[in-house]
Amino acid sequence: MNRVRLLTVFALILVSALTVIAKTKEEKQADARKKANQVLARLYKASPSAEGQIKTAAGYAAFSNAGMKILVAGGGKGQGIAVDNATQKVVYMKMREVQAGLGMGVKKFSTIFVFESKDKLEQFINSGWEFGGQTTAAAKTNDGGGSLQGAVSVSPGVWMYQLTDKGLALELTGKGTKYSKDDDLN
């Protein structure tokens, strides 16, 4: 009886793995768009003014990410889309992260970038971005006149919202995060 259960579990895992591998490019693209739309819906619920700010911007990028940290090393990955609001062109993107430092935990989080100019959006899409240091600090509202409510300025003309989905993490880390085009989906 135990052998039958073990074989059944193994067969289910194998079928699940093959199903994930067998997804077509179009299915993966649809999944990335769906996740990005869910991220935006959560942001709009948490910060209603963000919807108008994103719609009037040159463009935006929305990512769904997951990370893990065990003792002195960790990493993460994610996927998302970048959208030019003028043309509605979607570019499929990926995120990779490497961490070093003390900590333990697993977390799932979402990141949304808002680009004030088409140049900043194009730079993000075509050159990719790398961030160093701890970038998971809570977003705060700036008192200055040009800020987006609830967002953090990550460079001139680029704002970032970050939402924690699930997870628990206790860490003191330095990390590098890279955002780039997903060549498999574009």
CORNOR-V731035 format. One record per pair of residues at least 24 apart in sequence whose ideal C-beta (glycine too) atoms are under 10 Angstrom apart, sorted by the first residue. I is the first residue (numbers start at 1). J is the second residue. If there is no record, write none. Layout:
BEGIN
((I;J) (I;J))
END
This chain:
BEGIN
((25;92) (25;184) (25;185) (25;186) (26;185) (28;79) (28;92) (28;182) (28;184) (28;185) (29;81) (29;90) (29;92) (29;182) (29;184) (29;185) (29;186) (31;64) (31;79) (31;185) (32;62) (32;63) (32;64) (32;79) (32;80) (32;81) (32;90) (32;92) (32;93) (32;94) (32;182) (32;185) (33;62) (33;80) (33;81) (33;83) (33;90) (33;92) (34;64) (35;62) (35;63) (35;64) (35;78) (35;79) (35;80) (35;81) (35;110) (36;60) (36;61) (36;62) (36;63) (36;64) (36;79) (36;80) (36;81) (36;82) (36;83) (36;90) (36;92) (36;93) (36;110) (36;112) (37;62) (37;81) (38;62) (38;64) (38;110) (38;165) (39;63) (39;64) (39;65) (39;80) (39;81) (39;109) (39;110) (39;111) (39;112) (39;161) (39;163) (39;165) (40;83) (40;110) (40;112) (40;161) (42;110) (42;112) (42;161) (42;163) (42;165) (43;110) (43;112) (43;150) (43;151) (43;161) (43;162) (43;163) (45;163) (46;150) (46;161) (46;163) (47;112) (47;139) (47;141) (47;148) (47;149) (47;150) (47;151) (47;161) (47;163) (48;149) (48;150) (49;148) (49;149) (49;150) (49;151) (50;112) (50;114) (50;148) (50;149) (50;150) (50;151) (50;159) (50;161) (53;114) (53;116) (53;148) (53;149) (53;150) (53;151) (53;159) (53;161) (54;83) (54;85) (54;112) (54;113) (54;114) (54;115) (54;148) (54;151) (54;159) (54;161) (55;85) (56;85) (56;114) (56;116) (57;83) (57;85) (57;113) (57;114) (57;115) (57;116) (57;117) (57;118) (57;120) (57;121) (57;148) (57;157) (57;158) (57;159) (58;83) (58;84) (58;85) (58;86) (58;114) (58;115) (58;116) (58;117) (58;118) (58;119) (58;120) (58;121) (58;122) (58;157) (59;83) (59;84) (59;85) (59;86) (59;87) (59;88) (59;89) (59;91) (59;113) (59;114) (59;115) (59;116) (59;117) (59;118) (59;120) (59;121) (59;122) (59;124) (59;125) (60;84) (60;85) (60;112) (60;113) (60;114) (60;115) (60;121) (60;124) (60;159) (60;161) (61;91) (61;93) (61;95) (61;111) (61;112) (61;113) (61;114) (61;115) (61;121) (61;124) (61;125) (61;129) (61;158) (61;160) (61;179) (62;93) (62;110) (62;111) (62;112) (62;113) (62;114) (62;161) (63;93) (63;94) (63;95) (63;109) (63;110) (63;111) (63;112) (63;113) (63;162) (63;179) (64;95) (64;108) (64;109) (64;110) (64;111) (64;163) (64;165) (65;94) (65;95) (65;96) (65;97) (65;107) (65;108) (65;109) (65;110) (65;111) (65;136) (65;162) (65;165) (65;177) (66;95) (66;97) (66;106) (66;107) (66;108) (66;109) (66;165) (66;166) (66;167) (67;95) (67;97) (67;99) (67;105) (67;106) (67;107) (67;108) (67;109) (67;136) (67;167) (67;169) (67;171) (67;173) (67;175) (67;177) (68;97) (68;99) (68;103) (68;104) (68;105) (68;106) (68;107) (68;167) (68;169) (69;99) (69;100) (69;101) (69;102) (69;103) (69;104) (69;105) (69;106) (69;107) (69;169) (69;170) (69;171) (69;173) (69;175) (70;99) (70;103) (70;104) (70;105) (70;106) (71;101) (71;102) (71;103) (71;104) (72;99) (72;100) (72;101) (72;102) (72;103) (72;173) (73;98) (73;99) (73;100) (73;101) (73;103) (73;173) (74;98) (74;99) (74;100) (74;101) (74;103) (74;104) (74;105) (74;106) (74;169) (74;171) (74;173) (74;175) (75;99) (75;100) (75;175) (75;176) (76;106) (76;107) (76;108) (76;109) (76;136) (76;175) (76;177) (78;108) (78;109) (78;110) (78;111) (78;177) (78;179) (79;182) (79;185) (80;110) (80;111) (80;112) (80;113) (80;179) (80;182) (81;182) (81;185) (82;113) (82;115) (82;121) (82;122) (82;124) (82;125) (82;179) (82;181) (83;115) (83;121) (83;125) (84;115) (84;118) (84;121) (84;122) (84;125) (85;115) (85;118) (85;121) (86;118) (86;121) (87;118) (89;125) (90;185) (90;186) (91;121) (91;122) (91;124) (91;125) (91;126) (91;181) (91;182) (91;185) (91;186) (92;181) (92;182) (92;183) (92;184) (92;185) (92;186) (93;124) (93;125) (93;128) (93;129) (93;179) (93;180) (93;181) (93;182) (93;185) (93;186) (94;128) (94;178) (94;179) (94;180) (94;181) (94;182) (94;183) (94;184) (94;185) (95;128) (95;129) (95;177) (95;178) (95;179) (95;180) (95;182) (96;130) (96;176) (96;177) (96;178) (96;179) (96;180) (97;131) (97;135) (97;136) (97;175) (97;176) (97;177) (97;178) (97;179) (98;173) (98;174) (98;175) (98;176) (98;177) (98;178) (99;134) (99;136) (99;171) (99;173) (99;174) (99;175) (99;176) (99;177) (100;173) (100;174) (100;175) (100;176) (101;134) (101;171) (101;172) (101;173) (101;174) (101;175) (102;170) (102;171) (102;172) (102;173) (103;169) (103;170) (103;171) (103;172) (103;173) (104;168) (104;169) (104;170) (104;171) (105;167) (105;168) (105;169) (105;170) (105;171) (106;166) (106;167) (106;168) (106;169) (107;136) (107;164) (107;165) (107;166) (107;167) (107;168) (107;169) (107;171) (108;163) (108;164) (108;165) (108;166) (108;167) (109;136) (109;162) (109;163) (109;164) (109;165) (109;166) (109;167) (109;169) (110;161) (110;162) (110;163) (110;164) (110;165) (111;135) (111;136) (111;154) (111;160) (111;161) (111;162) (111;163) (111;177) (111;179) (112;139) (112;151) (112;159) (112;160) (112;161) (112;162) (112;163) (113;151) (113;154) (113;155) (113;158) (113;159) (113;160) (113;161) (113;162) (113;179) (114;148) (114;151) (114;154) (114;157) (114;158) (114;159) (114;160) (114;161) (115;155) (115;157) (115;158) (115;159) (116;146) (116;148) (116;156) (116;157) (116;158) (116;159) (117;156) (117;157) (117;158) (119;157) (120;155) (120;156) (120;157) (120;158) (121;157) (121;158) (123;155) (123;157) (123;158) (124;155) (124;158) (124;179) (124;180) (124;181) (125;179) (125;180) (125;181) (125;186) (126;180) (126;181) (127;179) (127;180) (127;181) (128;178) (128;179) (128;180) (128;181) (129;154) (129;155) (129;158) (129;177) (129;178) (129;179) (129;180) (130;176) (130;177) (130;178) (130;179) (130;180) (131;155) (131;160) (131;175) (131;176) (131;177) (131;178) (131;179) (132;174) (132;175) (132;176) (132;177) (133;173) (133;174) (133;175) (133;176) (133;177) (134;171) (134;172) (134;173) (134;174) (134;175) (135;160) (135;162) (135;175) (135;176) (135;177) (136;162) (136;164) (136;169) (136;171) (136;173) (136;175) (136;177) (137;162) (138;162) (138;164) (139;163))
END
